[in-house]
Amino acid sequence: MHILATLFVLASLVVALGVIGGMLFAYREQIVAALAGGSATTDLGVSFVSDRNYQALPRLAPQPLIKALPPLPLAA
């Protein structure tokens, strides 16, 4: 029984490493470009719009009023 458990763990490890290796192989160009300092926006063909005139001002969130209840009488 311990042999089967060991084989299952080893098989799962091989499958997981295979999936990780496959992903590294499939995306090797993007990984190399990212490590070399390539731009993600030009690689993906996506452009981001930024509004540089927008300035966020800190604003306090409205605090709900909490009414205190009178203390409950103790059981006798």
Backbone atoms as SQL, in Angstrom:
CREATE TABLE atoms (id INTEGER PRIMARY KEY, chain TEXT, resi INTEGER, resn TEXT, atom TEXT, x REAL, y REAL, z REAL);
INSERT INTO atoms VALUES
  (1, 'A', 1, 'MET', 'N', 0.825, -1.194, 0.000),
  (2, 'A', 1, 'MET', 'CA', 0.000, 0.000, 0.000),
  (3, 'A', 1, 'MET', 'C', 0.867, 1.254, 0.000),
  (4, 'A', 2, 'HIS', 'N', 1.962, 1.222, 0.735),
  (5, 'A', 2, 'HIS', 'CA', 2.856, 2.373, 0.761),
  (6, 'A', 2, 'HIS', 'C', 3.540, 2.564, -0.586),
  (7, 'A', 3, 'ILE', 'N', 3.756, 1.473, -1.271),
  (8, 'A', 3, 'ILE', 'CA', 4.385, 1.565, -2.600),
  (9, 'A', 3, 'ILE', 'C', 3.447, 2.267, -3.576),
  (10, 'A', 4, 'LEU', 'N', 2.158, 1.959, -3.504),
  (11, 'A', 4, 'LEU', 'CA', 1.189, 2.616, -4.383),
  (12, 'A', 4, 'LEU', 'C', 1.081, 4.103, -4.070),
  (13, 'A', 5, 'ALA', 'N', 1.100, 4.458, -2.805),
  (14, 'A', 5, 'ALA', 'CA', 1.035, 5.867, -2.426),
  (15, 'A', 5, 'ALA', 'C', 2.270, 6.611, -2.918),
  (16, 'A', 6, 'THR', 'N', 3.429, 5.973, -2.790),
  (17, 'A', 6, 'THR', 'CA', 4.670, 6.589, -3.266),
  (18, 'A', 6, 'THR', 'C', 4.646, 6.758, -4.776),
  (19, 'A', 7, 'LEU', 'N', 4.176, 5.742, -5.474),
  (20, 'A', 7, 'LEU', 'CA', 4.086, 5.846, -6.938),
  (21, 'A', 7, 'LEU', 'C', 3.101, 6.933, -7.361),
  (22, 'A', 8, 'PHE', 'N', 1.996, 7.064, -6.636),
  (23, 'A', 8, 'PHE', 'CA', 1.023, 8.107, -6.960),
  (24, 'A', 8, 'PHE', 'C', 1.618, 9.495, -6.754),
  (25, 'A', 9, 'VAL', 'N', 2.348, 9.674, -5.658),
  (26, 'A', 9, 'VAL', 'CA', 2.975, 10.973, -5.401),
  (27, 'A', 9, 'VAL', 'C', 4.018, 11.277, -6.472),
  (28, 'A', 10, 'LEU', 'N', 4.812, 10.296, -6.840),
  (29, 'A', 10, 'LEU', 'CA', 5.827, 10.516, -7.878),
  (30, 'A', 10, 'LEU', 'C', 5.187, 10.805, -9.238),
  (31, 'A', 11, 'ALA', 'N', 4.112, 10.097, -9.560),
  (32, 'A', 11, 'ALA', 'CA', 3.428, 10.349, -10.827),
  (33, 'A', 11, 'ALA', 'C', 2.818, 11.752, -10.844),
  (34, 'A', 12, 'SER', 'N', 2.245, 12.174, -9.722),
  (35, 'A', 12, 'SER', 'CA', 1.682, 13.517, -9.643),
  (36, 'A', 12, 'SER', 'C', 2.771, 14.568, -9.789),
  (37, 'A', 13, 'LEU', 'N', 3.923, 14.315, -9.193),
  (38, 'A', 13, 'LEU', 'CA', 5.040, 15.239, -9.309),
  (39, 'A', 13, 'LEU', 'C', 5.532, 15.333, -10.749),
  (40, 'A', 14, 'VAL', 'N', 5.599, 14.220, -11.434),
  (41, 'A', 14, 'VAL', 'CA', 6.026, 14.220, -12.834),
  (42, 'A', 14, 'VAL', 'C', 5.027, 14.981, -13.705),
  (43, 'A', 15, 'VAL', 'N', 3.751, 14.781, -13.453),
  (44, 'A', 15, 'VAL', 'CA', 2.728, 15.495, -14.233),
  (45, 'A', 15, 'VAL', 'C', 2.808, 16.995, -13.969),
  (46, 'A', 16, 'ALA', 'N', 2.964, 17.384, -12.703),
  (47, 'A', 16, 'ALA', 'CA', 3.047, 18.808, -12.372),
  (48, 'A', 16, 'ALA', 'C', 4.277, 19.443, -13.004),
  (49, 'A', 17, 'LEU', 'N', 5.408, 18.778, -12.931),
  (50, 'A', 17, 'LEU', 'CA', 6.619, 19.322, -13.554),
  (51, 'A', 17, 'LEU', 'C', 6.491, 19.365, -15.072),
  (52, 'A', 18, 'GLY', 'N', 5.794, 18.403, -15.637),
  (53, 'A', 18, 'GLY', 'CA', 5.551, 18.422, -17.079),
  (54, 'A', 18, 'GLY', 'C', 4.688, 19.608, -17.494),
  (55, 'A', 19, 'VAL', 'N', 3.669, 19.898, -16.713),
  (56, 'A', 19, 'VAL', 'CA', 2.804, 21.042, -17.023),
  (57, 'A', 19, 'VAL', 'C', 3.586, 22.344, -16.892),
  (58, 'A', 20, 'ILE', 'N', 4.386, 22.461, -15.830),
  (59, 'A', 20, 'ILE', 'CA', 5.180, 23.679, -15.644),
  (60, 'A', 20, 'ILE', 'C', 6.193, 23.825, -16.767),
  (61, 'A', 21, 'GLY', 'N', 6.855, 22.750, -17.133),
  (62, 'A', 21, 'GLY', 'CA', 7.821, 22.799, -18.236),
  (63, 'A', 21, 'GLY', 'C', 7.155, 23.142, -19.557),
  (64, 'A', 22, 'GLY', 'N', 5.976, 22.598, -19.791),
  (65, 'A', 22, 'GLY', 'CA', 5.246, 22.912, -21.018),
  (66, 'A', 22, 'GLY', 'C', 4.850, 24.377, -21.097),
  (67, 'A', 23, 'MET', 'N', 4.432, 24.932, -19.965),
  (68, 'A', 23, 'MET', 'CA', 4.072, 26.349, -19.948),
  (69, 'A', 23, 'MET', 'C', 5.301, 27.225, -20.177),
  (70, 'A', 24, 'LEU', 'N', 6.419, 26.853, -19.564),
  (71, 'A', 24, 'LEU', 'CA', 7.647, 27.614, -19.791),
  (72, 'A', 24, 'LEU', 'C', 8.083, 27.528, -21.251),
  (73, 'A', 25, 'PHE', 'N', 7.918, 26.362, -21.851),
  (74, 'A', 25, 'PHE', 'CA', 8.294, 26.204, -23.252),
  (75, 'A', 25, 'PHE', 'C', 7.353, 26.975, -24.170),
  (76, 'A', 26, 'ALA', 'N', 6.056, 26.949, -23.872),
  (77, 'A', 26, 'ALA', 'CA', 5.075, 27.603, -24.732),
  (78, 'A', 26, 'ALA', 'C', 5.194, 29.122, -24.676),
  (79, 'A', 27, 'TYR', 'N', 5.541, 29.656, -23.515),
  (80, 'A', 27, 'TYR', 'CA', 5.598, 31.108, -23.348),
  (81, 'A', 27, 'TYR', 'C', 7.027, 31.623, -23.220),
  (82, 'A', 28, 'ARG', 'N', 7.976, 30.914, -23.804),
  (83, 'A', 28, 'ARG', 'CA', 9.372, 31.305, -23.636),
  (84, 'A', 28, 'ARG', 'C', 9.680, 32.661, -24.245),
  (85, 'A', 29, 'GLU', 'N', 9.036, 33.036, -25.354),
  (86, 'A', 29, 'GLU', 'CA', 9.307, 34.346, -25.962),
  (87, 'A', 29, 'GLU', 'C', 8.838, 35.480, -25.053),
  (88, 'A', 30, 'GLN', 'N', 7.650, 35.316, -24.483),
  (89, 'A', 30, 'GLN', 'CA', 7.132, 36.352, -23.600),
  (90, 'A', 30, 'GLN', 'C', 7.965, 36.445, -22.321),
  (91, 'A', 31, 'ILE', 'N', 8.429, 35.312, -21.819),
  (92, 'A', 31, 'ILE', 'CA', 9.237, 35.318, -20.605),
  (93, 'A', 31, 'ILE', 'C', 10.568, 36.004, -20.856),
  (94, 'A', 32, 'VAL', 'N', 11.186, 35.690, -21.986),
  (95, 'A', 32, 'VAL', 'CA', 12.467, 36.314, -22.320),
  (96, 'A', 32, 'VAL', 'C', 12.291, 37.814, -22.512),
  (97, 'A', 33, 'ALA', 'N', 11.214, 38.220, -23.188),
  (98, 'A', 33, 'ALA', 'CA', 10.970, 39.650, -23.402),
  (99, 'A', 33, 'ALA', 'C', 10.713, 40.367, -22.082),
  (100, 'A', 34, 'ALA', 'N', 9.997, 39.719, -21.178),
  (101, 'A', 34, 'ALA', 'CA', 9.725, 40.349, -19.890),
  (102, 'A', 34, 'ALA', 'C', 10.998, 40.471, -19.057),
  (103, 'A', 35, 'LEU', 'N', 11.835, 39.442, -19.093),
  (104, 'A', 35, 'LEU', 'CA', 13.090, 39.507, -18.339),
  (105, 'A', 35, 'LEU', 'C', 14.072, 40.494, -18.955),
  (106, 'A', 36, 'ALA', 'N', 13.962, 40.703, -20.279),
  (107, 'A', 36, 'ALA', 'CA', 14.855, 41.641, -20.949),
  (108, 'A', 36, 'ALA', 'C', 14.361, 43.078, -20.838),
  (109, 'A', 37, 'GLY', 'N', 13.182, 43.283, -20.271),
  (110, 'A', 37, 'GLY', 'CA', 12.662, 44.631, -20.090),
  (111, 'A', 37, 'GLY', 'C', 11.756, 45.076, -21.214),
  (112, 'A', 38, 'GLY', 'N', 11.178, 44.147, -21.942),
  (113, 'A', 38, 'GLY', 'CA', 10.254, 44.497, -23.021),
  (114, 'A', 38, 'GLY', 'C', 8.964, 45.068, -22.473),
  (115, 'A', 39, 'SER', 'N', 8.271, 45.810, -23.296),
  (116, 'A', 39, 'SER', 'CA', 7.024, 46.431, -22.882),
  (117, 'A', 39, 'SER', 'C', 5.869, 45.454, -23.050),
  (118, 'A', 40, 'ALA', 'N', 5.086, 45.297, -22.015),
  (119, 'A', 40, 'ALA', 'CA', 3.941, 44.396, -22.083),
  (120, 'A', 40, 'ALA', 'C', 2.850, 44.971, -22.973),
  (121, 'A', 41, 'THR', 'N', 2.744, 46.297, -23.065),
  (122, 'A', 41, 'THR', 'CA', 1.678, 46.893, -23.853),
  (123, 'A', 41, 'THR', 'C', 1.922, 46.689, -25.347),
  (124, 'A', 42, 'THR', 'N', 3.169, 46.802, -25.774),
  (125, 'A', 42, 'THR', 'CA', 3.430, 46.613, -27.200),
  (126, 'A', 42, 'THR', 'C', 3.428, 45.142, -27.569),
  (127, 'A', 43, 'ASP', 'N', 3.825, 44.274, -26.647),
  (128, 'A', 43, 'ASP', 'CA', 3.825, 42.853, -26.937),
  (129, 'A', 43, 'ASP', 'C', 2.412, 42.312, -27.084),
  (130, 'A', 44, 'LEU', 'N', 1.494, 42.805, -26.280),
  (131, 'A', 44, 'LEU', 'CA', 0.133, 42.303, -26.326),
  (132, 'A', 44, 'LEU', 'C', -0.756, 43.101, -27.265),
  (133, 'A', 45, 'GLY', 'N', -0.286, 44.221, -27.771),
  (134, 'A', 45, 'GLY', 'CA', -1.102, 45.047, -28.651),
  (135, 'A', 45, 'GLY', 'C', -2.192, 45.788, -27.900),
  (136, 'A', 46, 'VAL', 'N', -1.995, 46.038, -26.623),
  (137, 'A', 46, 'VAL', 'CA', -2.983, 46.713, -25.797),
  (138, 'A', 46, 'VAL', 'C', -2.429, 48.074, -25.423),
  (139, 'A', 47, 'SER', 'N', -3.271, 49.088, -25.500),
  (140, 'A', 47, 'SER', 'CA', -2.845, 50.416, -25.076),
  (141, 'A', 47, 'SER', 'C', -3.718, 50.852, -23.901),
  (142, 'A', 48, 'PHE', 'N', -3.107, 51.502, -22.952),
  (143, 'A', 48, 'PHE', 'CA', -3.808, 51.959, -21.773),
  (144, 'A', 48, 'PHE', 'C', -4.013, 53.463, -21.857),
  (145, 'A', 49, 'VAL', 'N', -5.204, 53.919, -21.512),
  (146, 'A', 49, 'VAL', 'CA', -5.522, 55.332, -21.515),
  (147, 'A', 49, 'VAL', 'C', -5.355, 55.854, -20.101),
  (148, 'A', 50, 'SER', 'N', -4.567, 56.884, -19.948),
  (149, 'A', 50, 'SER', 'CA', -4.386, 57.463, -18.621),
  (150, 'A', 50, 'SER', 'C', -4.800, 58.926, -18.664),
  (151, 'A', 51, 'ASP', 'N', -5.512, 59.332, -17.657),
  (152, 'A', 51, 'ASP', 'CA', -5.950, 60.712, -17.528),
  (153, 'A', 51, 'ASP', 'C', -5.005, 61.390, -16.546),
  (154, 'A', 52, 'ARG', 'N', -4.065, 62.147, -17.059),
  (155, 'A', 52, 'ARG', 'CA', -3.052, 62.748, -16.194),
  (156, 'A', 52, 'ARG', 'C', -3.574, 63.963, -15.445),
  (157, 'A', 53, 'ASN', 'N', -4.703, 64.511, -15.867),
  (158, 'A', 53, 'ASN', 'CA', -5.247, 65.673, -15.184),
  (159, 'A', 53, 'ASN', 'C', -6.070, 65.282, -13.966),
  (160, 'A', 54, 'TYR', 'N', -6.357, 64.018, -13.821),
  (161, 'A', 54, 'TYR', 'CA', -7.183, 63.557, -12.707),
  (162, 'A', 54, 'TYR', 'C', -6.344, 63.509, -11.446),
  (163, 'A', 55, 'GLN', 'N', -6.846, 64.141, -10.398),
  (164, 'A', 55, 'GLN', 'CA', -6.180, 64.103, -9.107),
  (165, 'A', 55, 'GLN', 'C', -7.190, 63.631, -8.077),
  (166, 'A', 56, 'ALA', 'N', -6.894, 62.515, -7.500),
  (167, 'A', 56, 'ALA', 'CA', -7.794, 61.974, -6.484),
  (168, 'A', 56, 'ALA', 'C', -7.612, 62.748, -5.191),
  (169, 'A', 57, 'LEU', 'N', -8.699, 63.232, -4.652),
  (170, 'A', 57, 'LEU', 'CA', -8.659, 63.954, -3.386),
  (171, 'A', 57, 'LEU', 'C', -9.148, 63.021, -2.289),
  (172, 'A', 58, 'PRO', 'N', -8.450, 62.996, -1.180),
  (173, 'A', 58, 'PRO', 'CA', -8.908, 62.118, -0.095),
  (174, 'A', 58, 'PRO', 'C', -10.250, 62.605, 0.439),
  (175, 'A', 59, 'ARG', 'N', -11.131, 61.685, 0.645),
  (176, 'A', 59, 'ARG', 'CA', -12.468, 62.017, 1.104),
  (177, 'A', 59, 'ARG', 'C', -12.848, 61.039, 2.204),
  (178, 'A', 60, 'LEU', 'N', -13.381, 61.551, 3.265),
  (179, 'A', 60, 'LEU', 'CA', -13.791, 60.678, 4.350),
  (180, 'A', 60, 'LEU', 'C', -15.090, 59.982, 3.989),
  (181, 'A', 61, 'ALA', 'N', -15.143, 58.712, 4.258),
  (182, 'A', 61, 'ALA', 'CA', -16.358, 57.956, 4.005),
  (183, 'A', 61, 'ALA', 'C', -17.395, 58.313, 5.057),
  (184, 'A', 62, 'PRO', 'N', -18.655, 58.383, 4.663),
  (185, 'A', 62, 'PRO', 'CA', -19.683, 58.712, 5.655),
  (186, 'A', 62, 'PRO', 'C', -19.760, 57.612, 6.713),
  (187, 'A', 63, 'GLN', 'N', -19.779, 58.047, 7.963),
  (188, 'A', 63, 'GLN', 'CA', -19.839, 57.097, 9.067),
  (189, 'A', 63, 'GLN', 'C', -21.296, 56.922, 9.493),
  (190, 'A', 64, 'PRO', 'N', -21.771, 55.691, 9.517),
  (191, 'A', 64, 'PRO', 'CA', -23.158, 55.480, 9.959),
  (192, 'A', 64, 'PRO', 'C', -23.270, 55.734, 11.461),
  (193, 'A', 65, 'LEU', 'N', -24.414, 56.253, 11.835),
  (194, 'A', 65, 'LEU', 'CA', -24.655, 56.514, 13.251),
  (195, 'A', 65, 'LEU', 'C', -24.953, 55.206, 13.966),
  (196, 'A', 66, 'ILE', 'N', -24.317, 55.014, 15.090),
  (197, 'A', 66, 'ILE', 'CA', -24.547, 53.815, 15.881),
  (198, 'A', 66, 'ILE', 'C', -25.210, 54.248, 17.178),
  (199, 'A', 67, 'LYS', 'N', -26.400, 53.776, 17.387),
  (200, 'A', 67, 'LYS', 'CA', -27.129, 54.106, 18.606),
  (201, 'A', 67, 'LYS', 'C', -26.875, 53.021, 19.639),
  (202, 'A', 68, 'ALA', 'N', -26.535, 53.446, 20.822),
  (203, 'A', 68, 'ALA', 'CA', -26.279, 52.492, 21.892),
  (204, 'A', 68, 'ALA', 'C', -27.605, 52.004, 22.457),
  (205, 'A', 69, 'LEU', 'N', -27.696, 50.722, 22.655),
  (206, 'A', 69, 'LEU', 'CA', -28.880, 50.133, 23.254),
  (207, 'A', 69, 'LEU', 'C', -28.738, 50.141, 24.771),
  (208, 'A', 70, 'PRO', 'N', -29.840, 50.278, 25.491),
  (209, 'A', 70, 'PRO', 'CA', -29.739, 50.213, 26.947),
  (210, 'A', 70, 'PRO', 'C', -29.309, 48.802, 27.364),
  (211, 'A', 71, 'PRO', 'N', -28.582, 48.676, 28.469),
  (212, 'A', 71, 'PRO', 'CA', -28.131, 47.355, 28.877),
  (213, 'A', 71, 'PRO', 'C', -29.313, 46.458, 29.225),
  (214, 'A', 72, 'LEU', 'N', -29.169, 45.185, 28.885),
  (215, 'A', 72, 'LEU', 'CA', -30.237, 44.229, 29.164),
  (216, 'A', 72, 'LEU', 'C', -30.164, 43.821, 30.630),
  (217, 'A', 73, 'PRO', 'N', -31.317, 43.590, 31.244),
  (218, 'A', 73, 'PRO', 'CA', -31.301, 43.155, 32.642),
  (219, 'A', 73, 'PRO', 'C', -30.729, 41.736, 32.763),
  (220, 'A', 74, 'LEU', 'N', -30.026, 41.508, 33.834),
  (221, 'A', 74, 'LEU', 'CA', -29.442, 40.189, 34.056),
  (222, 'A', 74, 'LEU', 'C', -30.517, 39.212, 34.481),
  (223, 'A', 75, 'ALA', 'N', -30.351, 37.985, 34.088),
  (224, 'A', 75, 'ALA', 'CA', -31.328, 36.968, 34.489),
  (225, 'A', 75, 'ALA', 'C', -31.172, 36.658, 35.979),
  (226, 'A', 76, 'ALA', 'N', -32.293, 36.501, 36.655),
  (227, 'A', 76, 'ALA', 'CA', -32.219, 36.248, 38.101),
  (228, 'A', 76, 'ALA', 'C', -32.260, 34.774, 38.391);
